[in-house]
């Protein structure tokens, strides 16, 4: 039996695979889990623990560390949007000169990479 995947998880895995296939130089790509598959007191304890250890609420889902600097991607399923906390973190990263994008498809990623003038190993 195959585990059911959320629409966002499907997009996330597609984006991750695409980044791995097109970014030059085999970059390090990191996922920052800011969601927990639990509820109630257990999730409250985990969130408190992770915040104490430095978790930034709203941090983008994926960071690709490339030869041309880090690229930050917030992955959303179609119809979903960045939360207010995510928008604040994205604005702060942009203020610091980093490239941040909310993406809902491989096409969104491809467009952002082209906009940023980022090399594609397929070229």
Secondary structure by P-SEA (a helix, b strand, c coil): ccccccaaaaaaaaaaaaaaaccccccbbbbbbcccccccaaaaaaaaaaaaaccccccccbbbbccccbbbbbcccccccccaaaaaaaaaaaaabbbbbbcccaaaaaaaaaaaccccccc
